[in-house]
């Protein structure tokens, strides 16, 4: 069966093998998880919190896979491997009122995280 889609979530759920094409040329091919690892392994999570506790920022910094935690005013940005998303969201939301934005490679700024 052949499926044509622009949505990687759909391809991951329905396909064993994916071929990525641009302008009629094959860019890459492989299992969906392999393509995601090669081309979208970085996650960016943004939180808004006027005065985050220093201990919470330190806790997030120590999570395995977190590469950077940056603060600019009330906005906190966490960058790291995509596997950190659930761990960061859980750590942050466990002790605070949060408004994370979900990472999306195609939509800068993301969409609101419904899990918090």
C-alpha positions in Angstrom: 0.0 0.0 0.0 1.2 3.5 -0.7 0.3 6.5 1.5 1.0 10.1 0.6 1.0 12.5 3.5 2.6 15.7 4.8 2.1 14.7 8.4 5.0 12.7 10.1 2.6 11.7 12.9 0.4 10.0 10.4 3.3 8.3 8.7 4.7 7.1 12.0 1.4 5.5 13.0 0.6 3.9 9.6 3.9 3.1 7.9 6.9 0.8 8.4 9.0 2.7 5.8 8.9 6.3 4.7 10.4 8.0 1.7 10.9 11.8 2.0 10.7 13.6 -1.3 11.2 17.2 -2.4 10.6 18.5 -5.9 10.4 14.9 -7.2 13.8 13.8 -5.7 14.2 11.4 -2.8 15.8 13.2 0.1 15.9 10.3 2.6 14.2 6.9 3.3 13.9 4.6 6.2 11.8 3.6 9.2 9.9 6.6 10.7 11.8 6.5 14.0 15.1 6.5 12.1 14.1 9.5 10.1 12.9 11.4 13.2 16.2 10.6 14.9 18.2 11.9 12.0 16.2 15.0 11.2 14.2 16.0 14.2 16.0 14.8 17.3 16.0 18.2 19.0 13.1 19.5 21.1 12.4 23.0 22.1 10.0 23.6 25.0 8.9 27.0 26.1 7.3 27.9 29.4 5.9 31.2 30.7 6.3 31.8 34.4 6.9 35.3 35.9 9.2 34.1 38.8 10.3 30.5 38.5 11.9 29.0 41.5 15.7 28.5 41.1 15.4 24.9 42.4 13.0 24.1 39.6 15.3 25.5 36.9 18.2 23.4 38.4 16.0 20.3 38.5 15.2 20.7 34.8 18.9 21.4 33.9 19.9 18.1 35.5 17.4 16.0 33.5 19.2 13.6 31.1 19.1 14.9 27.6 18.6 18.6 28.5 21.3 20.7 26.7 20.2 24.2 27.6 17.8 26.0 29.9 17.5 29.7 29.1 15.5 32.4 30.8 14.4 35.7 29.3 12.0 37.6 31.6 9.0 35.3 32.2 9.9 33.0 29.3 11.9 29.8 29.9 13.3 27.8 27.0 14.5 24.3 27.3 16.5 22.6 24.5 17.6 19.0 24.3 16.9 15.6 22.8 13.3 15.0 21.9 13.0 12.3 24.6 13.1 15.1 27.2 9.6 16.5 26.4 7.6 14.3 28.8 10.2 14.5 31.6 10.5 18.3 31.3 6.7 18.8 31.2 6.2 16.5 34.2 9.0 18.1 36.3 7.8 21.6 35.4 4.1 21.0 35.9 4.5 19.0 39.1 5.4 22.1 41.1 4.1 25.1 39.2 1.3 26.6 37.2 2.7 26.3 33.7 1.9 27.2 30.1 4.3 25.1 28.0 4.1 25.2 24.2 4.5 21.9 22.4 7.5 21.6 20.1 6.7 21.4 16.4 9.3 21.5 13.6 6.8 23.0 11.2 5.1 25.5 13.5 7.5 27.8 15.3 6.1 28.6 18.8 4.2 25.3 18.8 0.7 24.7 20.2 -0.4 24.6 23.8 0.5 21.4 25.7 -2.7 19.8 26.8 -1.1 17.6 29.4 -0.4 20.4 32.0 
